[in-house]
Amino acid sequence: MRVVIASLPIGTGHDIAARALAESFAARGAEVEFSHHLVVKVRMATRLYFFGIRFLPGVYGTLFRLGDRQRQLWQNHRRSWRQAGREVLGPVYDAYRPDVVVATHPFALSAWSAIKESHPNLKLVGVLTDLSVHQFWYEPTADGYAVWMPEQVQDLARWGYPTNKVWQTGIPIRSSFSFPSPLLEQLRHGPIVLLGGGLGMGPYVRILRSLAELPHPVLAICGHNEKLRWALDEHRWPERVHIVGYIEHMPSLLKQARLVVGKPGGVTAAEVCQSQVPWVLTHWIAGQEEANRDRLVMHDLAVRGDNNLKKVVTELIEEGSPARQQMIDSQRLWARPRAADQLAEQVFSL
């Protein structure tokens, strides 16, 4: 089987899921190719997206919700991306001749649907990396969708998509989260971990100041976001606060963390659930992460701490705390360590 995994580099979750899927498909003997060929068509949209969520979050959130409700906006969106697919993806199909296209971004899903129109034997699958389904994800010609939450099945059903084609596999994450490395020496005391997020947007200085007032070690992870690391390094912190960049052993780090603080990205949610560590949400991107926040809290997979961070952290960090144990139990229930493998198995059965 030849598989093209189509994504777009808008945020980090889409590509993380794509790499996890590539590993599972390759392990089953599939020929796997990545497709970022639509980047040329999304440059302006990407700039507008980052500008909106950074400087006009209220406006962006309103437009996000409007696009989720109005059918005409979906039709316009689908039409424009199908046209982009006709312009860009024909030679890609001819070069790879895939049996299946697995899209981890809605724009890629819509664009490849135009190729499916002229190659009806091509299978098309959408993989959700958030906890809700925006209308722009709806593609009536898709052969299947992979989601995490049962509410997402109903999200798709409201647009008329058959529920028997929606697979509740979970969000694909790295297989290393199922087999974390042994205890890291520097993490013996189980720090509070502040996750900076791939986009590095948010009130991180204020959050870290609040955490620094607590009598617990804190590890602020900035990933590849050097601007965020520099911004945090400009301040003076107690010795128990450590600021680092990219961490190679993130599965071990989360497994050994005492508590995680950050924003509700979809892939992060899957990783935290697999690690079974209490999670406090402090901020979120308007639109999709607001929906993630609400569903995480509803299923007791995380708790909001945007208004009373120190109080919430204090309640969750103590061993034996009922709230702590209840959240860990919920995460254990919702963890989907084989999401990528199960999705690959579903695709092979199409």
C-alpha positions as CSV (number, residue, x, y, z in Angstrom):
1,M,0.0,0.0,0.0
2,R,1.2,3.5,-0.9
3,V,0.2,6.2,1.6
4,V,0.5,9.9,1.4
5,I,0.3,11.8,4.7
6,A,-0.8,15.3,3.9
7,S,-0.4,18.1,6.4
8,L,0.4,21.8,6.7
9,P,2.9,23.5,9.1
10,I,0.3,25.6,10.9
11,G,1.0,24.9,14.6
12,T,2.9,21.7,15.6
13,G,0.2,19.1,16.4
14,H,-0.6,18.3,12.7
15,D,3.0,17.3,11.9
16,I,3.5,15.4,15.2
17,A,0.4,13.3,14.4
18,A,1.6,12.9,10.8
19,R,5.0,11.5,11.9
20,A,3.4,9.1,14.4
21,L,1.2,7.8,11.6
22,A,4.1,7.4,9.3
23,E,5.8,5.2,11.8
24,S,2.8,3.0,12.2
25,F,2.1,2.7,8.4
26,A,5.8,1.9,7.7
27,A,5.8,-0.8,10.4
28,R,3.1,-2.5,8.4
29,G,5.0,-2.4,5.2
30,A,3.4,0.6,3.6
31,E,5.3,3.0,1.4
32,V,4.9,6.4,3.0
33,E,5.4,9.9,1.6
34,F,4.8,13.2,3.3
35,S,3.0,16.0,1.4
36,H,3.5,19.7,2.3
37,H,2.9,20.7,-1.3
38,L,0.0,23.1,-0.4
39,V,2.3,25.4,1.6
40,V,2.5,27.7,-1.4
41,K,-1.3,28.2,-1.2
42,V,-1.5,28.7,2.5
43,R,1.2,31.4,3.1
44,M,-1.2,34.3,3.4
45,A,-3.7,32.3,5.4
46,T,-0.9,31.3,7.8
47,R,0.1,34.9,8.3
48,L,-3.4,36.0,8.9
49,Y,-4.0,33.1,11.3
50,F,-0.9,34.0,13.4
51,F,-1.7,37.7,13.3
52,G,-5.3,37.0,14.4
53,I,-4.6,34.7,17.3
54,R,-1.7,36.9,18.6
55,F,-3.2,40.4,18.2
56,L,-6.9,40.0,17.5
57,P,-8.0,36.9,19.4
58,G,-11.5,38.1,20.0
59,V,-12.0,38.7,16.3
60,Y,-10.4,35.4,15.3
61,G,-12.6,33.6,17.8
62,T,-15.8,35.2,16.4
63,L,-14.8,34.3,12.8
64,F,-13.9,30.8,13.9
65,R,-17.4,30.3,15.4
66,L,-19.1,31.9,12.4
67,G,-17.3,29.5,10.0
68,D,-18.5,26.6,12.1
69,R,-22.2,27.7,11.8
70,Q,-22.7,29.1,8.3
71,R,-23.0,26.6,5.5
72,Q,-22.2,29.1,2.8
73,L,-18.8,29.7,4.4
74,W,-18.0,26.0,4.3
75,Q,-19.0,25.8,0.7
76,N,-16.7,28.7,-0.2
77,H,-13.9,27.2,1.8
78,R,-14.3,23.8,0.2
79,R,-14.5,25.3,-3.3
80,S,-11.3,27.4,-2.9
81,W,-9.3,24.5,-1.5
82,R,-10.5,22.1,-4.1
83,Q,-9.3,24.6,-6.7
84,A,-6.0,24.7,-4.9
85,G,-5.8,21.0,-5.1
86,R,-6.5,20.9,-8.8
87,E,-3.7,23.5,-9.4
88,V,-1.0,21.9,-7.1
89,L,-1.7,18.2,-6.3
90,G,-2.2,16.6,-9.8
91,P,1.6,16.1,-10.3
92,V,1.9,15.0,-6.7
93,Y,-0.6,12.2,-7.3
94,D,1.1,11.2,-10.6
95,A,4.5,11.0,-8.9
96,Y,3.4,9.0,-5.8
97,R,0.3,7.1,-7.1
98,P,-1.0,6.7,-3.5
99,D,-3.7,4.2,-2.6
100,V,-4.6,6.4,0.4
101,V,-4.2,10.0,1.4
102,V,-4.3,10.6,5.2
103,A,-4.8,14.3,6.0
104,T,-4.0,15.8,9.4
105,H,-5.1,19.3,8.4
106,P,-8.6,20.3,7.1
107,F,-7.3,22.4,4.2
108,A,-5.3,19.4,2.9
109,L,-8.4,17.1,3.2
110,S,-10.5,19.5,1.1
111,A,-7.7,20.0,-1.5
112,W,-7.1,16.2,-1.9
113,S,-10.8,15.7,-2.4
114,A,-10.5,17.3,-5.8
115,I,-7.9,14.7,-6.8
116,K,-10.2,11.9,-5.5
117,E,-12.9,13.2,-7.8
118,S,-10.8,12.3,-10.9
119,H,-9.3,9.2,-9.2
120,P,-12.3,7.6,-7.4
121,N,-10.3,4.6,-6.2
122,L,-8.2,6.9,-4.0
123,K,-9.1,6.6,-0.4
124,L,-9.2,9.8,1.7
125,V,-9.1,9.9,5.5
126,G,-9.2,12.8,7.9
127,V,-7.3,12.7,11.2
128,L,-8.5,15.2,13.9
129,T,-5.8,16.7,16.2
130,D,-8.3,18.7,18.3
131,L,-11.2,17.6,20.5
132,S,-14.0,19.1,18.4
133,V,-14.8,19.1,14.7
134,H,-15.1,22.5,13.0
135,Q,-17.3,22.6,9.9
136,F,-14.2,23.2,7.7
137,W,-13.1,19.6,8.5
138,Y,-16.3,18.2,6.9
139,E,-15.5,16.5,3.6
140,P,-18.5,14.4,2.2
141,T,-16.2,12.3,0.0
142,A,-13.9,11.2,2.8
143,D,-13.8,7.5,3.4
144,G,-13.3,7.8,7.1
145,Y,-12.3,10.1,10.0
146,A,-10.2,9.4,13.1
147,V,-11.3,11.2,16.3
148,W,-10.9,10.9,20.0
149,M,-14.1,11.9,21.8
150,P,-17.6,10.5,21.2
151,E,-18.8,14.1,21.0
152,Q,-16.7,14.4,17.8
153,V,-18.8,11.6,16.2
154,Q,-21.8,13.8,16.7
155,D,-20.0,16.9,15.5
156,L,-19.5,15.2,12.1
157,A,-23.1,13.7,12.2
158,R,-24.6,17.2,12.3
159,W,-23.1,17.9,8.8
160,G,-24.6,14.6,7.6
161,Y,-21.5,12.4,7.7
162,P,-22.2,8.7,8.5
163,T,-21.3,7.8,12.0
164,N,-20.2,4.3,11.0
165,K,-17.2,5.9,9.1
166,V,-15.9,7.7,12.2
167,W,-13.3,5.8,14.2
168,Q,-12.7,6.7,17.8
169,T,-9.0,5.8,17.7
170,G,-7.7,8.8,19.6
171,I,-5.1,11.3,18.5
172,P,-1.9,9.7,17.1
173,I,1.2,10.4,19.3
174,R,4.8,9.2,19.4
175,S,5.1,5.5,20.3
176,S,7.8,6.5,22.8
177,F,5.0,7.7,25.1
178,S,4.1,4.1,25.6
179,F,7.7,3.2,26.6
180,P,9.2,6.2,28.4
181,S,12.9,6.0,29.4
182,P,14.0,5.2,32.9
183,L,14.0,7.9,35.6
184,L,16.0,10.9,34.6
185,E,18.4,12.0,37.4
186,Q,17.6,15.6,37.2
187,L,13.8,14.9,37.6
188,R,13.9,12.9,40.8
189,H,11.9,15.5,42.7
190,G,9.0,15.5,40.2
191,P,8.8,19.1,39.0
192,I,5.9,21.2,38.0
193,V,6.3,21.4,34.2
194,L,5.3,24.5,32.3
195,L,4.8,23.7,28.6
196,G,5.5,26.7,26.4
197,G,3.6,25.4,23.4
198,G,4.8,25.3,19.8
199,L,3.7,28.9,19.0
200,G,5.1,30.4,22.2
201,M,2.1,32.7,22.8
202,G,0.6,33.4,26.2
203,P,1.3,35.1,29.5
204,Y,4.2,32.8,30.4
205,V,6.1,35.3,32.5
206,R,3.0,35.9,34.7
207,I,2.4,32.1,34.9
208,L,6.0,31.3,35.8
209,R,6.0,34.0,38.5
210,S,3.0,32.5,40.1
211,L,4.5,29.0,40.0
212,A,7.8,30.3,41.4
213,E,6.0,31.4,44.6
214,L,5.2,27.8,45.4
215,P,7.7,25.5,47.3
216,H,8.1,23.1,44.4
217,P,10.7,22.8,41.6
218,V,9.5,24.2,38.3
219,L,10.7,23.3,34.8
220,A,9.7,25.7,32.0
221,I,10.0,24.0,28.6
222,C,10.4,26.3,25.7
223,G,11.0,23.8,23.0
224,H,12.5,25.3,19.8
225,N,11.0,28.7,20.7
226,E,14.1,30.7,21.4
227,K,12.2,34.0,21.7
228,L,10.2,32.6,24.6
229,R,13.3,31.2,26.3
230,W,15.1,34.6,26.0
231,A,12.0,36.4,27.4
232,L,11.9,34.2,30.4
233,D,15.7,34.3,30.9
234,E,15.6,38.1,31.2
235,H,13.9,37.7,34.7
236,R,15.4,36.6,38.0
237,W,14.0,33.3,39.3
238,P,14.5,31.2,42.5
239,E,17.0,28.4,42.2
240,R,14.2,25.8,42.0
241,V,13.0,27.3,38.7
242,H,14.8,26.0,35.6
243,I,14.2,27.2,32.0
244,V,15.2,24.9,29.2
245,G,14.7,24.7,25.4
246,Y,14.1,21.5,23.5
247,I,13.8,18.3,25.6
248,E,14.7,15.1,23.9
249,H,13.0,12.8,26.4
250,M,9.6,14.5,26.7
251,P,7.8,11.1,27.4
252,S,10.0,10.5,30.4
253,L,9.6,14.1,31.5
254,L,5.8,14.1,31.5
255,K,5.7,10.6,33.1
256,Q,7.9,11.9,36.0
257,A,6.3,15.4,36.3
258,R,4.3,16.2,39.4
259,L,1.9,18.4,37.5
260,V,1.7,20.0,34.0
261,V,0.7,23.6,33.4
262,G,-0.1,25.0,29.9
263,K,-2.6,25.4,27.1
264,P,-4.9,22.7,25.7
265,G,-3.4,21.7,22.4
266,G,-5.0,18.5,21.1
267,V,-1.8,16.5,20.7
268,T,-0.6,17.8,24.1
269,A,-3.8,16.5,25.6
270,A,-3.2,13.0,24.2
271,E,0.4,13.0,25.5
272,V,-0.6,14.2,29.0
273,C,-3.4,11.6,29.2
274,Q,-1.0,8.9,28.2
275,S,1.5,10.2,30.9
276,Q,-1.3,10.3,33.5
277,V,-0.2,13.5,35.2
278,P,-2.6,16.2,36.6
279,W,-3.0,19.1,34.2
280,V,-3.8,22.8,34.8
281,L,-5.0,24.9,31.9
282,T,-3.9,28.5,32.1
283,H,-4.6,30.0,28.6
284,W,-5.8,29.0,25.2
285,I,-6.0,30.1,21.6
286,A,-9.5,31.5,20.7
287,G,-11.6,29.0,18.8
288,Q,-10.3,25.5,18.6
289,E,-8.5,25.5,22.0
290,E,-11.5,26.9,23.7
291,A,-13.4,23.8,22.6
292,N,-10.5,21.6,23.7
293,R,-10.6,23.3,27.1
294,D,-14.3,22.7,27.6
295,R,-14.2,19.0,26.6
296,L,-11.0,18.3,28.7
297,V,-12.6,19.9,31.8
298,M,-16.0,18.1,31.1
299,H,-14.2,14.7,31.1
300,D,-12.1,15.6,34.1
301,L,-8.8,15.3,32.1
302,A,-7.7,18.8,33.1
303,V,-8.8,21.8,35.2
304,R,-8.9,25.5,34.6
305,G,-6.4,27.6,36.5
306,D,-6.6,30.9,34.7
307,N,-8.1,32.8,37.7
308,N,-6.7,31.0,40.7
309,L,-3.5,29.2,39.5
310,K,-1.7,28.8,42.8
311,K,-4.8,27.5,44.6
312,V,-5.5,24.9,41.9
313,V,-1.9,23.8,41.8
314,T,-1.7,23.4,45.5
315,E,-4.9,21.2,45.6
316,L,-3.7,19.0,42.8
317,I,0.0,18.5,43.6
318,E,-0.4,16.8,47.0
319,E,-0.1,13.0,47.0
320,G,-3.4,11.5,48.1
321,S,-5.4,14.5,47.0
322,P,-8.9,13.2,45.9
323,A,-8.9,15.7,43.0
324,R,-5.5,14.5,41.9
325,Q,-6.4,10.8,41.9
326,Q,-9.7,11.4,40.2
327,M,-8.0,13.2,37.3
328,I,-5.3,10.5,37.0
329,D,-8.0,7.9,36.9
330,S,-9.9,9.8,34.2
331,Q,-6.7,10.2,32.1
332,R,-6.0,6.5,32.4
333,L,-9.6,5.8,31.1
334,W,-9.2,8.1,28.1
335,A,-5.6,7.3,27.2
336,R,-5.3,5.9,23.7
337,P,-1.7,4.6,23.4
338,R,-2.4,2.7,20.2
339,A,-4.1,5.5,18.3
340,A,-1.7,5.5,15.4
341,D,-1.7,1.7,15.1
342,Q,-5.4,1.4,15.3
343,L,-5.9,4.1,12.6
344,A,-3.4,2.3,10.4
345,E,-5.3,-0.9,10.8
346,Q,-8.6,0.8,9.9
347,V,-7.0,2.3,6.8
348,F,-5.6,-1.1,5.7
349,S,-9.1,-2.5,6.0
350,L,-10.7,0.1,3.6
